[in-house]
Amino acid sequence: MREAQKLPYAELLAQTRAEFESGTDLTVAVEEEFALLDPQTLTLVNRFEEVKAAASDLPVDDHLVGELIASEVEVRTGRCGSFAEASALMGERRAQLAGLTEGLGISLGATGTHPWSRWQDQRIIDTPHYRRNDELLRYVVWRNNTFGLHVHVGIRGADRAVAVHDGLRVFLPHLLALSVSSPLVEGVNSGLHSARTQIFTRMFPRCGVPDPYGTWDVFEEYVKTLYETGSIDEHTQLWWSVRPHLAYPTVEIRICDGQPDLAESQALAGFCYSLAARIARAVDEGERLPRPPPRMIEENFWRAIRYGLSGTLLDPGTTEVRAARAELERLAAWIGPVADELGVALTVPATTAAERQIARVEEGWSLEEIYAEQVRTGEVVRG
């Protein structure tokens, strides 16, 4: 990644536009965020700096970064030319990270929230970027002890990238419903399937479902206005759940909860990637995409937060109410031919991590027992 944060914004935008125009279509990269845990108590531990130092000179070092709090770590696949390559690297990166942390006496968690560790006990990592976010956001950033999965999809052409962005925003609730893994937080069953989304997207500024831009010029004018009015001083302060990225020529999907299970994480990333590719195909062929009003996308967004795949979603084109799984199966059928071309097997899970945790609550399990099961799920898959 070039040093985008150090560029004057006019230069940043001009360079980004040029990179989109000459970019490579349908590359893919996946980023996964993990909780750092005490292996006995499974509480969050502020040990990221130890993890990063121990990674020095190891293959994973270049792909391991800090993410806000010292009890969190992110691993990245890097840019891949195919989803098969990205999927394999997701497993490799998890294995590399697990080997590293095991040697330090640290376990890993990958649900979207930690069930009981207090945000007051987590330390912001000491970097200029996160010090600046701390200064700007205060309680909002302190409270954000969450863990997600992000997918970058290369899109060639600046206007085309914006068109794919505009199409993806309609389906953010669908992707969230596929990924929900965070019903447990602050020592309670929240009643939500994605407490992570409620904490992050409902608190951060410039977050959640963005407006459609229509063209790169409109997007660029928006970013310029934010800089010129002092609303932002780094491009990373656009926290929308989907965004044209200003350091890579990609559209980044940022809505998903973290996944304890590697296979489910790979399937989720494949679904995100294939959906972006299918929307790009529709843009290229002039196929009409649904454009519901923002209030209807927000309605679906809430349904996904509250009920995940256990509830209902509105068809974005007709507002017909469907069982969420049926709506996801309908979406998968639309994506299917493009997914086949890309070598991605689309799946809608029989149960989500959120549903499995809620079922354990109803069976009388303690939060500690439930979370331990999720941690073991990740350890078994990482093998």
C-alpha positions in Angstrom: 0.0 0.0 0.0 1.3 3.4 -0.9 1.5 6.0 1.9 -1.9 7.4 1.1 -2.4 9.0 4.5 0.6 11.3 3.9 -0.5 12.7 0.5 -2.3 16.0 0.2 -5.9 15.1 -0.5 -6.0 16.5 -4.0 -3.0 14.4 -4.9 -4.4 11.4 -3.1 -7.7 11.6 -5.1 -6.0 12.1 -8.4 -3.6 9.2 -7.8 -6.4 7.0 -6.6 -8.5 7.7 -9.7 -5.6 6.9 -12.0 -5.0 3.7 -10.2 -8.6 2.6 -10.6 -8.5 3.4 -14.3 -5.4 1.2 -14.8 -6.3 -1.4 -12.1 -6.7 -5.1 -12.4 -10.3 -6.4 -12.3 -11.5 -8.9 -9.7 -8.4 -9.3 -7.6 -9.3 -10.2 -4.0 -7.9 -9.7 -0.6 -9.3 -10.7 2.8 -8.6 -9.2 6.2 -9.6 -11.0 9.5 -9.6 -9.6 13.0 -8.9 -11.7 16.0 -9.2 -11.3 19.8 -6.1 -12.0 21.9 -7.1 -14.1 24.9 -5.7 -15.4 28.1 -5.8 -19.2 27.4 -7.1 -20.1 30.9 -9.8 -17.4 31.4 -10.4 -16.5 27.7 -10.5 -12.8 28.7 -9.0 -10.2 26.4 -5.3 -9.5 27.0 -3.4 -6.4 25.8 -0.5 -8.1 24.2 -0.5 -7.0 20.5 2.9 -5.5 20.7 4.4 -8.7 21.9 2.7 -10.6 19.1 4.0 -8.1 16.5 7.5 -8.2 17.9 7.6 -12.0 18.0 6.5 -12.0 14.3 9.6 -10.2 13.2 11.4 -12.1 10.4 8.6 -14.6 10.2 6.6 -15.0 7.0 3.4 -13.7 8.6 5.0 -10.4 9.8 4.2 -8.4 6.6 0.6 -9.6 6.8 0.0 -8.9 10.5 -1.1 -5.5 11.7 -2.6 -3.8 14.8 -6.3 -2.8 14.8 -7.2 -0.2 17.4 -6.9 -2.1 20.7 -3.9 -4.0 22.0 -6.1 -7.1 22.6 -6.8 -7.4 18.8 -4.7 -8.5 15.8 -5.5 -8.5 12.1 -4.1 -10.8 9.5 -4.3 -10.2 5.7 -4.1 -12.4 2.7 -2.6 -9.7 0.5 -3.8 -9.2 -3.0 -4.7 -12.4 -4.8 -5.4 -13.1 -8.5 -8.1 -15.7 -7.7 -10.4 -16.6 -4.9 -8.8 -20.1 -4.7 -5.5 -18.4 -3.8 -7.2 -16.1 -1.3 -9.1 -18.9 0.3 -5.9 -21.0 0.7 -4.1 -18.0 2.2 -6.8 -17.4 4.7 -6.1 -20.8 6.1 -2.3 -20.3 5.9 -2.5 -16.9 7.7 -4.7 -18.3 10.5 -2.3 -21.2 11.0 0.7 -18.8 11.0 -1.0 -16.5 13.6 -2.1 -19.5 15.8 1.4 -20.9 15.8 2.8 -17.5 16.8 0.3 -16.8 19.6 0.4 -20.3 21.0 4.1 -19.9 21.5 3.4 -16.7 23.5 0.7 -18.3 25.7 -2.2 -16.5 23.9 -5.4 -17.9 22.5 -7.4 -16.5 19.6 -11.1 -15.6 19.4 -13.1 -14.7 16.3 -16.7 -13.8 17.2 -17.7 -10.3 16.4 -17.7 -9.3 20.1 -16.1 -10.6 23.3 -18.9 -11.9 25.6 -17.7 -10.3 28.8 -14.4 -8.4 28.7 -14.9 -4.7 29.6 -14.0 -2.1 27.0 -12.7 0.0 29.9 -9.9 -2.6 30.3 -8.6 -2.4 26.7 -5.7 -0.2 25.7 -5.6 1.7 22.4 -2.3 0.8 20.6 0.2 3.6 20.5 0.5 4.6 16.9 -0.1 8.1 15.3 -3.1 6.8 13.5 -4.9 5.4 16.5 -3.8 8.2 18.8 -5.5 10.6 16.3 -8.7 8.5 16.3 -8.7 8.5 20.1 -8.4 12.3 20.1 -11.2 12.7 17.6 -13.7 10.0 18.7 -13.1 9.5 22.5 -15.9 7.2 23.9 -16.9 6.1 20.4 -13.5 4.6 19.7 -13.0 3.3 23.3 -16.2 1.4 23.0 -15.4 -0.3 19.7 -14.1 -3.7 20.9 -15.3 -5.6 17.9 -13.9 -8.1 15.4 -14.8 -8.3 11.7 -13.9 -9.6 8.3 -13.3 -7.3 5.3 -13.1 -8.2 1.6 -11.3 -6.1 -1.0 -12.4 -6.6 -4.6 -10.4 -5.1 -7.4 -12.5 -3.1 -9.9 -11.1 -1.5 -13.0 -12.4 1.9 -13.8 -13.2 4.7 -11.3 -16.9 5.2 -12.4 -17.3 1.5 -12.6 -16.0 1.1 -9.0 -18.5 3.6 -7.8 -21.3 1.8 -9.7 -20.3 -1.5 -8.0 -20.2 0.3 -4.7 -23.7 1.6 -5.2 -25.0 -1.8 -6.1 -23.3 -3.5 -3.1 -24.8 -1.1 -0.6 -28.3 -2.6 -1.3 -27.1 -6.0 -0.2 -25.1 -5.1 2.9 -27.9 -6.4 5.1 -27.8 -9.8 3.3 -24.0 -10.1 3.8 -24.5 -9.2 7.5 -27.2 -11.8 7.9 -24.8 -14.4 6.5 -22.1 -13.4 8.9 -23.7 -12.8 12.3 -21.6 -14.1 15.2 -22.0 -11.6 18.1 -25.1 -12.0 20.2 -23.0 -12.0 23.5 -21.5 -8.8 24.9 -21.0 -7.0 28.2 -21.9 -10.2 30.1 -25.3 -10.7 28.6 -27.2 -12.2 25.7 -27.9 -8.9 23.8 -30.9 -10.3 22.0 -29.2 -9.2 18.8 -27.5 -11.5 16.3 -24.8 -8.9 15.6 -24.1 -6.7 18.6 -20.8 -5.8 16.8 -22.7 -4.0 14.1 -24.9 -2.1 16.6 -21.8 -1.0 18.5 -19.6 -0.1 15.5 -21.9 1.2 12.7 -24.4 3.0 15.0 -21.7 4.8 16.9 -19.0 5.8 14.4 -19.4 8.8 12.1 -19.5 8.2 8.4 -20.4 4.5 9.0 -23.1 2.0 8.1 -24.9 2.2 4.7 -23.5 5.1 2.6 -25.4 7.1 0.0 -25.1 6.1 -3.7 -22.6 8.4 -5.5 -23.4 7.6 -9.1 -20.1 8.7 -10.5 -16.5 9.1 -9.3 -16.8 12.9 -9.6 -19.6 12.9 -7.0 -17.6 10.6 -4.7 -14.5 12.7 -5.1 -16.4 15.9 -4.4 -17.8 14.4 -1.2 -14.3 13.4 0.0 -12.9 16.9 -0.9 -15.7 18.5 1.1 -14.9 16.4 4.1 -11.2 17.4 4.0 -12.0 21.1 3.3 -14.4 21.4 6.2 -12.1 19.7 8.6 -14.5 16.7 9.0 -11.6 14.3 8.3 -7.8 14.5 8.0 -7.2 10.9 6.9 -9.0 9.0 4.2 -9.4 6.0 6.6 -11.9 8.1 8.6 -14.5 7.0 6.1 -15.8 4.0 7.9 -18.8 3.1 5.6 -19.7 -0.5 5.5 -18.7 -0.5 1.8 -16.3 2.0 0.3 -14.1 2.7 -2.7 -10.7 2.4 -1.1 -8.3 5.3 -1.4 -5.1 3.4 -0.9 -5.9 0.4 -3.2 -8.0 0.3 -6.4 -10.6 -1.8 -4.7 -14.1 -1.7 -3.4 -14.0 -2.8 0.2 -16.8 -4.7 1.9 -16.7 -4.1 5.7 -20.0 -5.2 7.0 -19.3 -8.8 8.2 -18.8 -10.1 11.7 -15.7 -12.2 12.3 -16.0 -16.0 11.9 -14.7 -18.6 14.4 -14.9 -21.4 11.8 -12.3 -21.2 8.9 -14.6 -22.9 6.4 -17.4 -20.5 7.1 -15.1 -17.6 6.9 -13.8 -18.7 3.5 -17.4 -19.3 2.3 -18.5 -15.8 3.5 -15.5 -14.2 1.8 -16.4 -16.1 -1.4 -20.0 -14.9 -1.3 -18.8 -11.3 -0.9 -16.4 -11.6 -3.7 -18.8 -13.2 -6.1 -21.5 -10.7 -5.3 -19.2 -7.8 -6.2 -18.3 -9.6 -9.4 -21.9 -10.2 -10.3 -22.8 -6.6 -9.8 -19.8 -5.6 -12.0 -21.2 -7.9 -14.7 -24.6 -6.2 -14.3 -23.0 -2.8 -14.6 -21.1 -3.8 -17.8 -24.2 -5.3 -19.4 -26.6 -2.6 -18.5 -28.7 -4.9 -16.3 -31.0 -3.0 -14.0 -30.1 -3.3 -10.4 -32.5 -2.7 -7.5 -32.3 0.9 -6.1 -34.6 0.9 -3.0 -34.7 4.1 -0.9 -32.2 4.3 1.9 -35.0 3.8 4.5 -35.7 0.4 3.1 -32.1 -0.7 3.1 -32.0 0.5 6.7 -35.0 -1.6 7.5 -33.2 -4.7 6.2 -30.1 -3.6 8.0 -32.0 -3.6 11.3 -33.6 -7.0 10.6 -30.1 -8.5 9.9 -28.7 -7.0 13.1 -31.6 -8.2 15.2 -32.4 -11.6 13.7 -29.7 -12.6 11.3 -30.7 -15.6 9.2 -33.4 -16.5 11.7 -35.7 -13.6 10.7 -36.9 -12.1 7.5 -35.6 -9.7 4.9 -37.3 -7.5 2.3 -36.6 -8.2 -1.4 -34.7 -5.0 -2.4 -36.6 -4.8 -5.7 -40.2 -5.5 -4.5 -40.2 -5.2 -0.7 -41.7 -8.7 -0.6 -41.0 -10.2 2.8 -39.2 -13.5 2.7 -37.5 -15.7 5.3 -33.9 -14.5 5.4 -32.5 -17.9 4.3 -34.9 -17.9 1.3 -33.8 -14.4 0.4 -30.2 -15.4 0.6 -30.8 -18.5 -1.5 -32.5 -16.3 -4.1 -29.5 -14.0 -4.1 -27.1 -16.9 -4.4 -29.1 -18.2 -7.5 -28.6 -14.7 -9.1 -24.9 -14.7 -8.4 -24.4 -18.4 -9.2 -23.3 -18.3 -12.9 -20.6 -15.7 -12.2 -19.5 -17.5 -9.0 -19.1 -20.7 -11.1 -16.9 -18.8 -13.5 -14.7 -17.7 -10.6 -14.5 -21.1 -9.0 -16.5 -20.1 -5.9 -19.0 -22.5 -4.4 -21.7 -20.4 -2.9 -23.3 -21.6 0.3 -25.9 -20.3 2.8 -25.0 -21.9 6.2 -27.4 -24.2 7.9 -26.7 -22.2 11.1 -24.8 -19.1 11.9 -22.4 -18.7 14.7 -24.9 -16.4 16.4 -27.7 -19.0 16.2 -25.4 -21.6 17.7 -24.5 -19.4 20.6 -28.1 -18.4 21.2 -29.1 -22.0 21.2 -26.5 -22.7 23.9 -27.9 -19.8 26.0 -31.3 -21.4 25.8 -29.8 -24.8 26.8 -28.5 -23.1 30.0 -24.8 -22.9 29.1 -22.7 -20.1 30.7 -21.1 -17.4 28.7 -17.7 -18.9 29.5 -18.8 -22.3 28.2 -20.3 -20.8 25.0 -17.2 -18.7 24.2 -14.9 -21.6 24.9 -16.8 -23.6 22.3 -16.3 -20.9 19.8 -12.6 -20.6 20.5 -12.2 -24.4 20.2 -14.0 -24.2 16.8 -11.2 -21.9 15.5 -8.5 -24.0 17.0 -9.8 -27.2 15.5 -10.0 -25.7 12.0 -6.6 -24.1 12.3 -5.4 -27.5 13.2 
